[in-house]
Structure formats: C-alpha cells, structure tokens
Amino acid sequence: MKLSNKLVCTVSLLIFLGLGLSLYFLRFGRFFPFGESYYLLSVAGKLSGRDLVGRELGFSLIRFVYLLPAEIIPIISIVVGSFSFVFLYLVMRRLNYKPLRTFSTLFLMVCSPSIFFLFYSATAHAFCVFFIILGIYFQISERRMIYSVICFLIGILFSPVGIVSVPLSLFIYKERGYGKRKYLLIILLAFFVHLRYLIKNLTLPIVRSNAVKVVLSDLGSRTGNGFFCIVFFLMGLYFLWKQKKRVLLFSSIVLAFFVGFYFNFLFYYISFLICWISGTGLYRFIKMRWTLKFFKRIVVGVVLFGIAFSMLTAFVGFVKSEPLQEQLDGLVWLGAHSGEDAVVLTDREKGFMIEGVANRAVVMDDLLLYTKDARERIDDLNAIFQSYSLRKTMAFLDEYNVSYIWVDREMRERIWNNEEKGLLFVLRNKIFKKEFENPFVEIYSYNPEAVEQ
C-alpha cells in the first residue's frame, strides 16, 4: 500500500481516539487521571464565591468548560485533541511534507505520553494548545491574518501560557518572509491580555524534580517523552544545526527547556516542539542508506516498537492512576461530613483531588508552588510531617485553620514508612479522632479542645 499524507493522518487519528476512548471507559467513574483537572472542577463550582485558600487565577475560559457535566469533559478534550492532530496534519501539508516525514512526526506525537495526558486530562493547556495550532494553520495560510490573531488571543484566554504564541508567531513570519507590520497587532494584544495575572501571581516555583525525570516519561514523568523520542530529538537538532541558519530556533529551545525545568507544565507545550524536531530525526534515520535492507527493516521496526512501548507503558500507568475507588469513597465522605470552610492537611500531591471531588480547601497543592509564599508552605508541611512535637503540630494546624487530616497508603509508604514516625505518631493523641477508614484511606478530625492536660 502506498503511503499518503491522508492515510497517515487517518491512522494517527484513529490511534489517538482509540487510546483516549479506551482510557475513558477503563477509568469510568474516575474520569480524570490524578492532576489539575480536579482543581478546575472545584473552581467551576466557585465562580460566584471565593477562590480556594485566597488564590486568584484570573479570567480563564476553561472555567466555563468545567461547568459542563464531569462525565463529558474528557470526551470534549479528546475531540479537541483529535482536531489538533488534524490541523497539525494540515500545517504539514502546507509545508509540503512528504508522507514519510508526516508519518514520523505524527507517530511521535501520538505516542507521546505528555501530549496524550495533556488532552485527556482536559486542563486549560489542552484548549490553549489547540487554538495555538489553529492560529499557526491560519498564519501560514494566505490572507487569513485576522483569524490567526483571534485564535492566539482565545488561546491566551484559556491560559496565560498561550503568550508563547508571540515568539512562535514571530519565528514563523521571519521564516516565511512576511512583513513586520502584519504581526505587530499580535504582539501588542498578546502581551496585554492577562498581563495583570502574570505580574501579580507568577513567581519562580520550587524545582520539584531533576531535569532528566521531567523530560523522560519512562521515569514516571507526565510531562516527558519516551527515550527514543529524546534520542531522535537530539538527532533532529544535529541535522538542523548543520543548516547553520537556525540560531534563533536553537536559542528558543535552550530558553524553553531552562524555563520548563522551573515551570514543569510548560513541557506540555515544549513536547510538540520536541516531537516535531524528533520527526525530522526519525525521518532522516529511516531514509538512511543501509547495506543490508533486511537488517534495516528489523532495526526500524524495533525503534518504532520502542516508541510505541513508551506510550503503552504510560497508558497502563494512566489507567491505574489515582484517585482509586477507595480514595473516592473517602473524598465523598469528606465532602458530605465536613463544613464548607474546612481546610484539609494532606500531601501536596493530593491537593487537587481533595479540592475537586470533596470541594474542600487544602494547605498545599501544585498550583501553590507558583505563589509568593510557596517556600514557607513547603517548609511548614515538611516540618509537620516529620515532627514528634504535639505543641508544634497544633501551632501549625491553628495557623492554617486545619480541620481535617487526610492520610492514605501511598503517603504512608512514601513519606513515613513507619507508624512510629512524625505525624503518624502524633495522630495517636486524643485531640485527633479517626472519622473515616478503609483499606487505603484514613481521615482524622482535629479538635484542640480535647488536648490532654
């Protein structure tokens, strides 16, 4: 069968839809994998009230998406992802990509755990990426400048990170030789939309993991890509460097990686660039001349299987990801039996889940890493988890107005691994009452009036 661009696009789309819908039905009842989606659910329910723990997220269109029933939001996001692949294909056709090069690029994107998780988790970044891709398509199409501007601005209204469309737009115009006046409007509008949010809320977060773990999905990262993808990314960079005309591109890549190691969610955007350049590397690798054609087929087959295997491994991880049913039972109990103003002490990684399902505020979650008091909150949380002092524990709980404490099996194994350590030891005091328990979760209430004399 002769390879064609339409065939490549159709097969890629079917693979993506198949994976997305399979994950949806395998996780039925637990629609979203562990992450920011649960926080957005809680924000949507608080449009007319206060933000959790006093945060201001600025205006974002994603809030209105999350007003829809939770069951259909992942489906909408999967559809958005599918259209993103369609417009990526149309961009490649505009750039006159050969079918094999289109296949190399789309195959790497479909098999990217980072890109798949981006679209299934239905965060603001997924919708922002779609409108950036749509804007790029209009930008490289003749006489559609105004549509490009509108798409970029809508992307920014979903997430301030959409401001990356500005340097991307400049690069496209430079490469295609367009006049400077045409993109001046994009610069002015993009930098002023959400400028207040960026200045007021963003600060450098605490780096949470090492660079290798952030980039490689094989080490458990949800923002990373597979090992073979990174290898072909380096190979693609080498081929581009040989052209000696990509100084701006290389400078942008270095800057993007540096910033991404601080703001890990940026790798959802960077992954598209990684896969695009990796596609060049894979295309050149497949086109290389080999003395033994049979051996070449075996090697290429092993490489393609390795790329797909990284995706399948990540897919299994997504299916098994939290929240588990036992956690959902605890979250439902917490939402039904605690006051609306209750604050829950738990590990930072559980924060979104409690905010989204139980609709209760937490002391720390991943978004708070980007606020000005992040260091203080992290230090306090680590100290209280390891402290044996009842007095210090009470002072901390009173400072953050904590009413409940959530502890689950994963936290026990990762943070303490011993019932006699830190907070687990302190929880034996009578000021803490175990209100809920199942094989995975324990929920304690805090009553300072019951302190031992």
PyMOL commands that set and color helices and strands:
alter all, ss='L'
color gray80, all
select helices_A, chain A and resi 5-26+37-44+52-54+62-65+73-94+99-110+113-121+124-139+145-158+160-176+181-192+195-201+211-215+217-219+227-241+247-260+264-287+293-320+325-337+348-358+366-370+374-386+390-399+409-416+422-426+448-450
alter helices_A, ss='H'
color red, helices_A
select strands_A, chain A and resi 343-345+361-362+402-408+432-437+441-446
alter strands_A, ss='S'
color yellow, strands_A
deselect
rebuild
show_as cartoon
